[in-house]
Amino acid sequence: MQPATSQQGGTVDGFKQTQTGYGMTTFQIVASKAAGTESTVEVEQNLGANGTWAVLWTFAKSGSDWVVKSRAVSMK
């Protein structure tokens, strides 16, 4: 669930360890929207002592698949 440039050489386990390292305790999907060949998902991540962060995932249709186009992160 990372942009291609961020995931090169990465593994699912590596991604999980990174998220755990940030102290993520919970997350929730706040909103989602699909329009044509693009969709967005707004997520709120509770990182415990590191605060609450908002993440906007943008996905693009690629053939019959959806791929990550971008990810924008901000502290709430």
JODA-V315945 format. One record per run of one state. SS is the DSSP state (~ for helix, > for strand, _ for the rest). FROM is the first residue (numbers start at 1). TO is the last residue. If there is no record, write none. Layout:
BEGIN
ss;from;to
SS;FROM;TO
SS;FROM;TO
END
This chain:
BEGIN
ss;from;to
_;1;3
~;4;7
_;8;11
~;12;21
_;22;25
>;26;35
_;36;37
>;38;46
_;47;47
~;48;50
_;51;51
>;52;62
_;63;64
>;65;75
_;76;76
END
